[in-house]
């Protein structure tokens, strides 16, 4: 559930019709700010809100562009830019040693496990998979946009796969790691 909340602004943006992209960008911005504020009130640290904060910055910029020039060439590449932004945020979190999934995982993991190498390693792997998925999705969406299909059914399917596949990986990888830990514990 926390991944759905984390990516809610992107989901909100994606459900708006392409012709109303400026309103989708604004709705994404509102969702990003609302999710961030709600999570901060609930006690989430900034380390658990890396994607949310990056989302707010992206949607603020996209909203400004979209309302300033609704016919901007950015529109055709907005889906690709969205995935590229997520790739940069996720990859950047790895580069600075703070995988974005670590903060999310801490919400449901006992504090005594947070500093353990397996816990950190699991989150590095998961964040790397999300980064790769966002990167591949961005490239595929850019290619579709370049071919004039940036807002096609194919683009929608690519976007969906870019979220669903790493989400499925995350669920299965965490379950496998937990099973391995349980079998190793006497």
Secondary structure by P-SEA (a helix, b strand, c coil): caaaaaaaaaaaaaaccccaaaaaaaaaaaaaaaaaaaaaaacccccccaaaaaaaaaaaaaaaaaaaccccccccaaaaaaaaaaaaaaaaaaaaccccaaaaaaacccccccccaaaaaaaaaaaaaaaaaaaaaaaaaaaaaaacccccaaaaaaaaaacaaaaaaaaaaaaaaaaaaaaacc
